[in-house]
Amino acid sequence: MEKVMAENNRSGVVNVIKGVLLKSVPGSLFSTALLLSYAYASQLIYTIGDVRQLGPLFLGVVVGAVLYSLVGFLLKPTYGLLLTA
């Protein structure tokens, strides 16, 4: 009985994390695309210096947006029910 409850709890947590990631990753990719488009349009991107630094910049924006939405989810757990529906 305890194994079944532990598996149900684990699958519930996995579903919540999956829901958070499915909701936050596309938004973070979109915000990264907007950020880089603005940077190219305003020629701000050339102040970075080396093009090889764009990869960590892109990754940092994506990870930051995912973590931001995850923290927002943890601070307001009632909204998590909307993610699994």
C-alpha positions as CSV (number, residue, x, y, z in Angstrom):
1,M,0.0,0.0,0.0
2,E,2.8,2.4,0.9
3,K,4.5,1.6,-2.4
4,V,1.4,2.5,-4.4
5,M,1.0,5.8,-2.5
6,A,4.7,6.6,-3.0
7,E,4.4,5.9,-6.8
8,N,1.2,8.0,-7.0
9,N,2.9,10.9,-5.2
10,R,6.0,10.6,-7.4
11,S,3.9,10.5,-10.6
12,G,1.9,13.5,-9.4
13,V,5.1,15.5,-8.8
14,V,6.4,14.4,-12.2
15,N,3.2,15.6,-13.8
16,V,3.4,19.0,-12.1
17,I,7.0,19.5,-13.1
18,K,6.2,18.4,-16.7
19,G,3.3,20.9,-16.7
20,V,5.5,23.7,-15.5
21,L,8.2,23.0,-18.1
22,L,5.7,22.6,-20.9
23,K,4.2,26.0,-20.0
24,S,7.5,27.9,-19.3
25,V,10.0,26.6,-21.9
26,P,8.1,27.9,-25.0
27,G,7.6,31.3,-23.3
28,S,11.3,31.5,-22.4
29,L,12.3,30.6,-26.0
30,F,10.0,33.3,-27.3
31,S,11.4,35.8,-24.8
32,T,14.9,34.9,-25.8
33,A,14.1,35.3,-29.5
34,L,12.6,38.7,-28.8
35,L,15.7,39.7,-26.8
36,L,18.1,38.6,-29.4
37,S,16.1,40.2,-32.2
38,Y,16.0,43.5,-30.3
39,A,19.7,43.2,-29.7
40,Y,20.5,42.6,-33.4
41,A,18.1,45.4,-34.5
42,S,19.6,48.0,-32.1
43,Q,23.2,46.8,-32.8
44,L,23.6,46.2,-29.1
45,I,24.7,42.6,-29.8
46,Y,28.0,43.8,-31.2
47,T,29.0,45.2,-27.8
48,I,29.3,41.6,-26.5
49,G,32.4,41.2,-28.6
50,D,32.6,37.6,-29.4
51,V,29.9,35.6,-31.2
52,R,30.7,32.5,-29.1
53,Q,29.3,34.3,-26.1
54,L,25.8,34.2,-27.6
55,G,25.3,30.5,-26.6
56,P,25.7,31.1,-22.9
57,L,23.5,34.3,-23.2
58,F,20.8,32.3,-24.9
59,L,21.0,29.5,-22.4
60,G,21.0,31.9,-19.5
61,V,17.9,33.6,-20.6
62,V,16.1,30.2,-21.1
63,V,17.2,28.8,-17.8
64,G,16.4,32.1,-16.0
65,A,12.8,32.2,-17.5
66,V,12.2,28.6,-16.5
67,L,13.5,29.1,-13.0
68,Y,11.4,32.3,-12.7
69,S,8.2,30.5,-13.6
70,L,9.1,27.6,-11.4
71,V,9.6,29.9,-8.4
72,G,6.3,31.6,-9.2
73,F,4.6,28.3,-9.3
74,L,6.1,27.3,-5.9
75,L,5.0,30.6,-4.3
76,K,1.5,30.3,-5.6
77,P,0.8,26.5,-5.6
78,T,-3.0,26.9,-6.3
79,Y,-2.1,28.0,-9.8
80,G,-0.4,24.6,-10.3
81,L,-3.7,23.0,-10.8
82,L,-4.2,24.9,-14.0
83,L,-0.9,23.5,-15.4
84,T,-2.0,19.9,-15.1
85,A,-5.5,20.3,-16.6
